[in-house]
Amino acid sequence: MSIMMPVPDQAILDRRSSIVAALREIVPGEGVIDSAAEMQPYESDGLTAYRQPPMVVVLPDTTEQVSRVLRYCHDNGIKVVPRGAGTSLSGGALPLADGVLLGMGKFKRIRDIDYENRTVITEPGVTNLAISQAVEHEGFYYAPDPSSQIACTIGGNIGENSGGVHCLKYGMTTNNVLGCEIILINGEVLRIGSKAPEQAGYDLMGIITGSEGLLGVVTEVTVRILKKPETARALMIGFPQVEASGECVARVIGAGIIPGAMEIMDKPAIHAAEAFVHAGYPLEVEALLICELDGPEVEVDELIARVEKIAKDCGATTLQISNSEKERLLFWSGRKAAFPAVGRISPDYLCMDGTIPRGKLPQALTRIRELSQKYGLGVANVFHAGDGNLHPLILYDANKPGEMDKAEAFGADILRACVEFGGVLTGEHGVGVEKRDLMPEMFSDIDLAQQQRIKCAFDPQGLLNPGKVFPTLHRCAELGRVHVHGGKLAFPDLPRF
């Protein structure tokens, strides 16, 4: 399988040895990797269908080194692809043949913990889970919790605006990050935000979060930490139809109840997860809804009773309520392990990520089933149901000719359906290369041009992560001359970067 990426600059490739030597001057010791064998682990991220060895890998461990590397690349017209832990599922960290892969894995120190202001200042290479572990002894935690939280890093979370099972009530990364230090492509150090909850002026933090490495490289992050709720209990509810579980979600939210988390798994996902972690999931149901309620104990007890009634009214056939913290975590263990669990039942799978209005969940589930029949490929569904974020896992075998193409077409149709239902192309995995060519399904040419102008303000030469997010990249000097004729956006005939 191949995907169109910027054509490698042969002049840059011809200078590779001198570029490597210059980078070794900036990041000495083992900070530069240039052998083919040692660079192989960096040739893809979590979207392993696409692979491309980088020209060279650089692993700085100080802000000054990052600044000097970026300034050198800027001055010499060299492309740069920032990378965190490589858990991205959209190809956002896919390397370039003529580009520097800038790995931020050595930035793994927590610099400050401030319980009074409920903040942590951390480097971008610190894992998501490590922040909660660093403050749990004082009864605090960091709310966003992607399933990959044991491995994914805070820098990568910012790049993709990651969520997790508890994002329904506590928000995505963008709702829990207060500030950051970002290095621009010319080496300048920019500080945005602080420990204060609100900042004057433009919301630049909102632009940086979810920018997928196109605007700068984050070297420090200030995040918000929260006090653990007094009580947290989960309901595990089985339904005879997947659509009934979606209807239950819509009714719970419609009743004004905001659970800490609401997740759905369909039968293939349930069976895979149960075989993997033995969480005690009911195997006879078609869908399993896990709903967590947290807060004061008396409030949680009342909400559990209300959710239980709604679930039974929607046709629930099984219902179990956690009676201990150990049991609550057991309920979640299968959901958290759903992605690797599905890897045991299929040689390959494509993990999609789209978002729809909650009320459209039953229709979306029906459409996915129809598409599964159309393409002749199985699908295991895992949803952040509370906020409408779908994660269909399309099952295929890359060793069978044409199956990867069918899986991609299947996934593209799911995302088109998300937009059709009033949703968006991505909920938390980002656009990367996976959804890049589907951007026109959601945005007009005018929309895309305006988004690229923002990139141009940060990166006029288009050196940071080119080939990602935008289906067509126009040179910044030409974007200023974009004009409208007859209601349509007219572009000059421009080459790609």
C-alpha positions in Angstrom: 0.0 0.0 0.0 1.3 3.5 -0.8 0.3 7.0 -0.1 1.4 10.2 -1.8 4.0 12.1 0.2 6.1 15.1 -0.8 8.7 14.2 -3.4 12.1 13.8 -1.8 14.5 16.7 -2.4 17.5 15.0 -4.1 19.8 18.0 -3.3 19.1 17.4 0.4 19.7 13.7 0.1 23.1 14.4 -1.7 24.1 16.4 1.4 23.1 13.7 3.9 26.6 13.1 5.2 27.3 16.7 5.9 23.8 17.1 7.5 24.5 14.2 9.8 27.9 15.6 10.7 26.3 19.0 11.5 23.6 17.4 13.7 26.3 15.4 15.6 27.9 18.7 16.5 24.6 19.9 18.0 23.6 16.6 19.7 26.8 14.7 20.5 27.2 11.1 21.7 24.4 8.7 20.8 21.9 11.6 20.0 22.1 11.0 16.2 21.1 7.8 14.5 21.9 7.3 10.8 22.3 3.6 10.1 19.4 1.9 8.3 19.2 -0.9 10.9 19.0 1.5 13.9 16.5 3.8 12.2 14.1 0.9 11.4 12.0 1.3 14.6 11.3 4.9 13.6 9.9 4.1 10.1 6.3 4.2 11.1 4.0 5.1 14.0 1.0 3.1 15.2 -0.5 3.2 11.7 1.9 0.5 10.5 0.3 0.2 7.0 2.6 3.0 5.9 6.4 2.9 6.4 9.2 5.2 5.3 12.7 5.3 6.7 13.8 8.8 7.7 16.9 10.4 6.4 18.3 10.7 9.9 17.0 10.5 13.5 18.0 13.1 16.1 17.3 12.6 19.8 18.0 15.8 21.7 17.6 16.1 25.5 17.7 19.9 26.1 15.6 22.8 24.9 18.8 24.4 23.5 19.5 21.4 21.4 16.0 21.3 20.0 16.3 25.0 19.2 19.7 24.6 17.4 18.5 21.6 15.4 15.4 23.5 14.2 17.4 26.6 13.4 19.9 24.5 11.4 17.1 22.8 9.5 15.4 26.2 8.9 18.6 27.8 7.6 19.3 24.8 5.3 15.8 24.1 4.0 15.6 20.6 5.7 12.2 19.1 6.6 11.5 18.0 10.2 9.1 15.4 11.5 8.5 15.6 15.3 7.8 12.3 17.1 6.7 11.4 20.6 6.3 7.7 21.6 5.1 6.7 18.1 1.7 5.6 19.3 -0.2 7.8 16.8 -2.8 5.9 14.8 -3.1 8.4 11.9 0.4 8.4 10.5 1.1 11.8 12.0 4.8 10.8 12.8 5.4 9.1 9.4 9.0 10.0 8.5 10.2 11.7 5.3 13.0 10.2 3.1 14.7 13.7 3.0 13.7 14.8 6.5 15.0 14.8 10.0 13.0 12.7 12.5 13.1 14.7 15.7 12.4 12.2 18.6 11.4 13.8 21.9 11.7 10.6 24.0 14.5 11.9 26.2 12.4 14.7 27.5 11.0 12.6 30.4 11.4 14.7 33.5 8.6 16.2 35.6 9.9 19.6 36.5 7.4 20.9 39.0 4.4 19.7 41.0 2.2 22.4 42.5 -0.6 21.0 44.6 -1.8 24.4 45.7 -2.4 25.6 42.1 -3.2 22.0 41.0 -0.7 22.0 38.2 2.2 19.9 37.0 5.0 21.2 34.7 6.3 18.3 32.6 8.5 17.6 29.7 6.8 16.2 26.6 8.4 12.8 26.8 6.7 11.9 30.1 4.0 9.3 29.6 0.4 10.2 30.2 0.0 7.7 33.1 3.2 8.8 34.8 1.7 12.1 35.7 -1.1 10.5 37.6 1.3 8.1 39.3 3.5 11.1 40.4 0.6 12.8 42.2 -1.6 9.9 43.3 -0.1 9.8 46.8 -1.7 13.2 47.4 -5.1 12.1 46.0 -4.7 13.8 42.6 -4.7 12.6 39.0 -4.4 13.8 35.4 -7.9 13.3 33.8 -7.3 12.5 30.1 -6.6 8.8 29.8 -6.1 7.4 26.3 -6.0 3.6 26.1 -2.3 3.8 25.3 -1.7 6.0 28.4 1.0 3.6 29.7 3.1 4.4 26.6 1.8 7.6 24.9 3.5 10.9 25.9 2.1 14.3 26.9 3.8 15.9 23.9 2.0 13.5 21.5 -1.2 14.0 23.4 -0.9 17.7 22.6 -0.1 17.0 19.0 -3.3 14.9 18.5 -5.5 16.5 21.2 -5.9 13.0 22.7 -8.9 12.0 24.8 -9.7 8.8 26.6 -12.6 7.1 28.3 -13.1 9.9 30.8 -13.1 12.8 28.3 -16.9 13.0 28.4 -16.9 14.7 31.8 -13.4 15.9 32.2 -12.5 17.0 28.7 -9.8 16.3 26.1 -6.2 17.3 26.3 -7.1 20.8 25.2 -9.3 21.2 28.3 -6.5 20.1 30.7 -3.4 21.9 29.3 -2.7 25.4 30.6 0.5 26.3 28.9 3.5 25.1 27.0 7.0 26.1 25.7 7.2 25.6 22.0 10.2 25.9 19.7 9.5 27.4 16.3 11.2 26.2 13.1 13.6 29.1 13.2 14.8 28.1 16.7 12.9 30.8 18.6 11.4 29.8 22.0 7.8 30.7 22.5 6.0 30.5 25.8 2.2 30.2 25.7 0.0 30.2 28.8 0.9 29.6 32.4 -0.4 28.1 35.6 -3.2 30.6 35.6 -6.5 29.2 34.3 -7.3 32.0 31.9 -5.0 34.0 29.6 -5.6 37.3 27.8 -5.4 37.6 24.0 -5.8 34.9 21.3 -6.1 31.3 22.4 -2.8 30.2 21.0 -2.9 27.1 23.3 -6.0 26.0 21.5 -4.2 26.3 18.2 -1.2 24.4 19.3 -3.2 21.6 20.8 -4.1 19.3 18.0 -1.7 20.9 15.5 0.0 17.6 14.8 3.6 18.9 14.8 2.9 21.4 11.9 3.5 24.6 14.0 6.4 23.9 16.3 8.0 21.4 18.7 6.7 21.4 22.3 9.5 21.1 25.0 7.5 21.9 28.2 3.9 21.5 29.2 1.8 22.8 32.1 -1.2 20.5 32.8 -4.1 20.7 35.2 -4.4 18.0 37.8 -7.6 17.1 39.7 -8.6 15.7 43.0 -9.8 12.1 42.8 -13.6 11.9 43.2 -14.8 10.7 46.6 -16.6 7.8 45.0 -16.5 6.1 41.6 -18.6 3.1 40.6 -19.2 1.5 37.2 -22.2 -0.2 35.7 -21.6 -3.0 33.1 -24.8 -3.3 31.0 -25.5 -5.9 28.3 -27.9 -5.3 25.4 -29.4 -7.7 22.9 -28.9 -5.2 20.1 -26.0 -2.7 19.5 -28.6 0.0 18.6 -30.2 -0.4 22.0 -26.9 0.4 23.7 -26.7 3.6 21.6 -30.2 4.6 22.5 -29.4 4.1 26.2 -26.4 6.5 25.9 -28.6 9.1 24.2 -31.3 8.8 27.0 -28.8 9.0 29.8 -27.3 12.2 28.5 -30.7 13.5 27.6 -31.7 13.1 31.2 -29.0 15.5 32.2 -26.7 12.9 33.7 -23.0 13.4 32.8 -21.2 10.2 33.7 -17.4 10.1 34.2 -17.2 7.8 31.2 -19.5 5.8 28.8 -18.1 3.2 26.5 -19.6 0.7 24.2 -18.1 -2.6 22.8 -20.0 -4.8 20.3 -19.9 -8.6 20.4 -16.6 -9.2 18.5 -14.8 -6.7 20.7 -16.4 -8.1 23.9 -15.3 -11.7 23.0 -11.8 -10.5 22.1 -11.4 -8.5 25.3 -12.8 -11.2 27.6 -10.4 -13.8 26.1 -7.5 -11.4 26.7 -8.1 -10.1 30.2 -11.0 -12.3 31.7 -12.9 -9.3 33.1 -16.1 -11.3 33.5 -17.9 -9.8 30.4 -21.2 -11.4 29.4 -20.6 -13.2 26.1 -24.2 -13.7 25.0 -25.0 -10.0 24.6 -24.6 -8.1 21.3 -23.3 -4.9 23.0 -21.8 -4.0 26.3 -22.1 -0.5 27.8 -19.8 0.5 30.7 -21.0 3.6 32.4 -19.0 5.2 35.3 -20.5 7.6 37.8 -18.4 9.6 40.2 -18.7 12.3 42.9 -20.1 12.3 46.4 -21.3 8.8 47.5 -25.0 9.9 48.0 -25.0 11.4 44.5 -23.4 8.4 42.9 -26.0 6.1 44.5 -28.9 8.2 43.1 -27.4 8.4 39.6 -26.8 4.6 39.5 -30.5 4.0 40.3 -31.5 6.4 37.5 -29.1 4.9 34.9 -30.2 1.4 35.9 -33.9 2.3 35.2 -33.0 3.9 31.8 -31.0 0.9 30.8 -33.8 -1.5 31.6 -36.3 0.7 29.7 -33.9 0.3 26.7 -34.0 -3.5 26.9 -30.9 -4.3 28.9 -30.6 -8.0 29.6 -27.7 -8.0 32.0 -26.6 -5.4 34.5 -23.8 -5.5 37.1 -22.6 -2.7 39.4 -19.1 -2.5 40.8 -18.9 -2.9 44.5 -15.2 -2.2 45.0 -12.4 -0.3 43.4 -10.9 -3.6 42.3 -14.1 -4.5 40.5 -14.5 -1.1 38.9 -10.9 -1.4 37.4 -11.7 -4.9 36.3 -14.7 -3.7 34.3 -12.4 -1.2 32.6 -9.5 -3.6 32.0 -11.1 -5.2 29.0 -12.0 -1.9 27.4 -8.6 -0.5 28.0 -7.1 -3.6 26.4 -9.6 -3.8 23.5 -7.1 -2.7 20.8 -4.4 -5.3 21.5 -7.1 -7.9 22.2 -8.6 -7.5 18.7 -5.1 -8.0 17.4 -5.4 -11.6 18.5 -8.5 -12.4 16.3 -7.3 -10.8 13.1 -3.9 -10.7 11.3 -4.4 -6.9 10.8 -6.9 -4.3 11.6 -7.4 -0.6 10.8 -8.5 1.5 13.7 -10.8 4.3 12.6 -11.6 7.4 14.6 -14.6 9.6 13.8 -17.2 11.5 15.8 -20.9 11.9 15.5 -23.7 13.6 17.5 -24.7 11.2 20.3 -28.3 11.0 19.0 -27.0 9.6 15.7 -25.3 6.6 17.3 -27.9 4.0 16.4 -27.9 5.1 12.8 -24.1 5.1 12.7 -24.0 1.5 14.0 -26.4 0.4 11.4 -24.4 2.0 8.7 -21.2 0.4 9.8 -22.9 -3.0 9.7 -24.1 -2.4 6.2 -20.6 -1.3 5.1 -19.2 -4.4 6.7 -21.4 -6.5 4.5 -20.6 -4.4 1.4 -16.9 -4.8 1.8 -16.9 -8.4 3.1 -14.7 -7.4 6.1 -15.4 -7.9 9.7 -15.5 -5.1 12.2 -15.2 -4.8 16.0 -16.7 -1.7 17.4 -15.3 0.2 20.4 -16.8 3.6 21.1 -16.3 6.6 23.4 -20.1 6.5 23.3 -20.7 9.5 25.7 -19.1 12.0 23.3 -19.9 10.2 20.1 -16.3 9.2 19.3 -16.4 6.0 17.2 -13.4 3.5 17.0 -14.5 0.8 14.5 -11.6 -1.7 14.1 -11.8 -3.0 10.5 -10.4 -6.6 10.3 -8.4 -7.7 7.3 -5.3 -9.7 6.2 -2.6 -7.6 4.6 -1.2 -10.8 3.0 -4.4 -11.2 0.9 -4.2 -9.1 -2.3 -6.6 -6.2 -2.2 -7.7 -6.5 1.4 -5.8 -3.5 2.6 -7.4 -1.4 -0.2 -10.9 -2.7 0.8 -10.2 -1.9 4.5 -9.1 1.7 3.6 -12.2 2.2 1.4 -14.4 0.8 4.2 -12.8 3.2 6.7 -13.2 6.2 4.3 -16.9 5.4 4.0 -17.3 5.3 7.8 -15.7 8.7 8.0 -17.9 10.1 5.2 -20.9 8.8 7.1 -19.7 10.6 10.3 -19.7 13.9 8.4 -23.0 13.1 6.8 -24.5 12.5 10.2 -23.3 16.0 11.3 -20.0 14.8 12.9 -16.3 15.2 12.2 -13.5 13.2 10.7 -11.6 12.7 13.9 -12.2 12.7 17.6 -8.7 12.2 19.0 -6.4 10.4 16.7 -5.7 13.4 14.4 -5.7 13.6 10.6 -2.1 12.7 9.8 -1.9 11.0 6.4 -4.8 8.6 7.2 -7.6 11.2 6.8 -5.6 13.9 4.9 -7.3 13.2 1.6 -10.8 13.2 3.2 -10.4 16.7 4.5 -12.4 18.2 1.6 -15.4 16.0 2.7 -15.7 18.4 5.7 -13.9 21.6 4.7 -14.2 23.9 1.7 -11.2 25.1 -0.3 -11.6 28.4 1.5 -11.6 26.7 4.9 -8.4 24.7 4.1 -6.6 27.8 2.7 -7.4 29.8 5.8 -6.1 26.9 8.0 -2.9 26.8 5.9 -2.4 30.5 6.5 -2.2 29.8 10.2 0.6 27.3 9.5 2.3 29.8 7.3 2.4 32.3 10.3 4.4 29.7 12.2 6.3 27.9 9.5 6.6 30.0 6.3 8.8 27.5 4.5 6.5 24.6 5.2 9.4 22.5 6.8 7.5 21.1 9.8 5.8 17.8 9.1 4.8 18.4 5.4 2.5 16.0 3.8 0.3 15.7 6.8 -3.3 17.1 7.4 -3.7 19.1 4.2 -4.5 17.3 1.0 -2.8 20.0 -1.1 -0.1 22.2 0.4 0.4 25.6 -1.2 3.4 27.7 -0.8 2.9 30.5 1.7 3.9 33.2 -0.7 1.1 32.2 -3.1 -1.6 31.8 -0.4 -1.7 35.6 -0.1 -2.9 35.8 -3.7 -5.8 33.3 -3.3 -9.0 35.0 -4.5 -12.6 34.1 -5.1 -14.2 34.0 -8.5 -17.9 33.2 -8.9 -18.2 31.9 -5.4 -15.2 29.5 -5.9 -11.7 29.7 -4.6 -9.2 30.2 -7.4 -5.6 29.0 -6.8 -2.6 29.5 -9.1 -1.1 26.2 -10.5 1.2 25.4 -7.6 3.5 22.5 -6.9 3.3 20.6 -3.7 6.0 21.0 -1.1 
